[in-house]
C-alpha cells in the first residue's frame, strides 16, 4: 500500500495479535510457537487440517484456553485472559460452532443471554425484574441493522431455521463485540442458501469496521469472503496469503505440507512431504 507521494504506507497495527503461543496437553503439543495477526476491518480466515491446532489457537485468543507460553496483545497491549469473560471485556466475541443458544428461550433473551438488562428504578434494583420490552426492542434494532429476518424477537429460537439461528448468534456477537468477532465454522451445517446469508452477514460486519476471524474448512467460502488467509499446520502459522494472489490448490498444498513459503516469499514444493489426510471434495472443501 502506498501513500499519495508514492511511498510505502506503514502497515496498520493489528487489532488482535499473538507471538510464540505454546500449549501442551501432557505429551501432546497443540500450539507450538504460534503467531497470529488480525488487522483492522478485515476478514481473516484461519484454515488447517484436523489436528493442526487452529481450534486451540482460537481458544487461546478468545480466553477459553490459557497458553503455557507466549503473548496475546489487544490493540498493541499485552493481555492475559483467565476465561472467556476476560476476552469479552476486551471486546472479543466468539460465535461457537454449537452457537451456545438456549432453544426454549426467545430471540431477545438469547441475544442478551448472560447480559440481561433489568428494569430501571426500584423494580430492577430491588425486585430484579427484567426489562423484557427494552431487550426486545434492542434485539429488533440489531437484527434489522444486520438484515436478519425473524418473525418476532419473542419467538423461541427452537422455531428458527439453521440459518436464522446462526444469524441470532452473529447478532449477539455484533451487539457486544467492540473489537473482534470470532466465528467457528459458521456454515458447516447449513445449505447453500443459508450459507450465502451467513457470508453476507460477515460482509456486513466488515462493512461496519468490525474485523472477523473465520475458522473454516470450506475453501470456496474462504476465497469468497476473506481478505487474507492464515494457514495453520502442526501447531503453528506456516503462511498468510491473499486469496487474490493464491489459488485454492496452493492453499490446500500449504495445509497438507506439500508446499511451503520459500525465503523469497514464493511457494515451493516440498519433496517427500508428510501428508496429513486432507481430502478435497465438492469444489475444494478441505476436511
Secondary structure, 3 states (H helix, E strand, C coil): CECCCCCECCCCCCCEEEEEEEEEECCEEEEEEEEEEECCCCEEEEECCCCCCHHHHHHHHCCCCCCCEEEEEECCEEECCCCHHHHHHCCEEEECCCCCCCCCCEHHHHHCCCCCCECCCHHHHCCCCECHHHHHHHHHHHHHHHCCCCCCCCCEHHHCCHHHHHHHHHHHHHHHCCCEEEEECCCCCCCHHHHHHHHHHHHHHHHCCCEEEEECCCHHHHHHHCCEEEEEECCEEEEEECCCCCCHHHHHHHHHCCEEECCCCCEEECCCCCCCCCCEECCCEEC
